[in-house]
Amino acid sequence: MESIAVKLAFIGAAGIAAQWVAWRLRLPAIALLLAAGFIAGPVTGFIEPARDFGSVYKPAIGLAVAIILFEGGLTLNFHEIRETSKAVRRIVIFGGPLTWVGAALAAHFIGGLTWTVSIILGAILVVTGPTVIMPLLRSAQLKSRPASLLRWEAIVNDPIGALFAVIAFEAYLVIGGGHHAESLLMNIAIAAGFALVAGFGIAQLLIWAFIRGHVPEYLKAPVLFAAVLAVFAIANVFLEESGLLAVTIMGIRMGNSRIASLAELRRFKETVTILLVSGLFVLLTAALEWPVIRSLDWRATGFVIALLFVIRPAAIFIATIATGLSWQERLLTAWIAPRGIVAVAVASLFGTLLAGFGVEDGQSMVAFTFAVVTATIFLHGFTLSPLARILGLRMTDKPGILIVGGSRWATALASKLTDMKVPVTIADANWNHIAEARQAGLDTHYGDPLSEHAHHNLNIGRFNALIAATDNDAYNSLVCTDFGPEIGRNNVYEIGGARDQPGRRALRVTIGGRQLFRPGLDYRELRERHAAGWTFQTTRLTEEFTAEAYFESRPEDARILLWRKPDGTLVFDYGREKNGTGPQEGDVILSFAPQRSSDKSETRKNKKPSDEEKPVAAPEGKLP
């Protein structure tokens, strides 16, 4: 019992450690999870899932996959698919069957598998797992349209591919005399009908209960969690793997509802999904056995090459004819199709069943599936970002800043950031507030940043930081609180002095963002200083003109916002004294300070000799 607890703890720790290392090194997390599982299983033998967890192993995997697919459905919003709905329909309706047929032919004629195994394997490889796509999209920073296309295809195709495999297996039983054709058609019709009704109906029931207040806030996530497991298990009673379709429909319906607590539910599900994806990849890779690995030969290699370079591209290019996609988007979609947990889990299930029915190469299906999963994870994981950049489908690599509030001060800040080659957008619900910014040629968004319209059109993923700078301190704190989980709580800033106030007037640490200035400046103070001639000034540090010299040359009341490092990284001034780090040689410092009068003799007398020798410190309005 203790050894199982240790192994479970190792799976969790190894999975999250792989995720963290991938984040730090900017590597595909799935590749590291695959490596961790391979080391824990086939290499060291520390974990043998079938032996360690017994009969609980496969049902637990099925339930975990159901939760992952439901969470994926929650992320699918019909507002995001307006531009790609035709392409998604074509890929699902035509691309899936074309991939099935092509993969089955390749498995038989190139891989040397029997027709039974080839047809079922082809059905399984229709899926393009969201367990892999979602982490890749998180790090690749694709533009909204190709990202939406890949995400929708992955989530919708997963249950469809699994059902294709079920239908193929049931057809094999009919041909072998195990089932009657009439019962097969009846089972498929009943299962599909139940999946649609149960998925949509339970979602509608939960929406009604949540909106009417029949479920308290603290129970909403647990109730939703239990409902997903129940729908999945009951649907599977009618037809194996039909539960995946039911929970996906349930997730999509919930994701397109107007539940007030939907954001909190999504965050909870996302946390659970990250844990499950991390653990499942380690667990399923650890389940690999050396005889299965050794069974892979040149035939398996040829099959993988045919699937990746011929079958998938051909299916996508045929399916997306006249869909309005650019050739760059079609090429990216044709290449990126990583397989994940669903493919492995379904292959393991049917591989074991076929072996039990005496199909000799039943286990070969597991080996071929793992070969495809491994190849696609590494090839697609490491090439998605470079290929998207080459095709012009990646959002700018430069860190962007979203400024909420269209005052003259904010417009001046956005203009200076633009001069520094920093992407910046000003958002405001008042058209007059952004008029000056529009006239200056700055990027603007007209609308409330907290609205659903902004959620679908503002494309928050392209921003690395947010500055809330409206005349309403409470609204600034609300904006920072809302965007904190998406942009990062350490990357949302607000103006105002509420953070500096002690006692009962200070805000809770869980509300709002970091202070933009130290000490804080509120909207009135910023407006008055800007009207009095204060400007945003940039100064580059050099070997001669160091940070110490810069700080000594600054007016006492000047405020530093941030500095841009040579690689384009932006570092805000918050916490500089606490963590002991500051601007270095080559950094460009952005400050808000009173404008110097260089023509006044008093100013010249007060200047230090070092200032006269180093023109980088003045004039402050331009980069030296």
Buried (B, 14 or more C-beta within 10 A) or exposed (E): EEEEEEBBEBBBBBBBBBBEEBEEEEBBBBBBBBBBBBBBBBEEEBBBBEEBBEEEBBEBBBBBBBBBBBBBBBBBBEEBBEEBBBBBBBBBEBBBBBBBBBBBBBBBBBBBBBEBBBBBBBBBBBBBBBBBBBBBBEBBBBBBBBBBBBBBBBBBBBBBBBBBBBBBBBBBBBEEEEBEEEEBEEBBEEBBEBBBEBBBBBBBEBBEEBBEEEBEEEEBBEBBBEBBBEBBBBBBEBBBBBBBBBBBBBBBBBBBBEBEBBEBBBEBBBEBBBBBBBBBBBBBBBBBBEEBEEBBEEBBBBBBBBBBEEBBBBBBBEBBEEBEBEEBBBBBBBBBBBBBBBBBBBBBBBBBBBBEBEBEBBBBBBBBBBBBBBBBBBBBBBBBBEBBBEBEBBBEEBBBBBBBBBBBBBBBBBBBBBBBEBBBBBBBBEEEBBBBBBEBEBBBBBBBBBEEBBBBEBBBBBBBBBBBBBBEBEBBBBBBBBBBBBBEBEBBBBBBBBBEEEEEEEBEEEEBBBBBBBEBBBBEBBBEBBEEEBBBBBBBBBEEBBBEBBEEBBEEEBBBBBBBEEEEEBBBBBBBEEEEEBBEEBBBBBBBBBBBEEEEEEEEEEBEEEBEEBEBBBEBEEEB
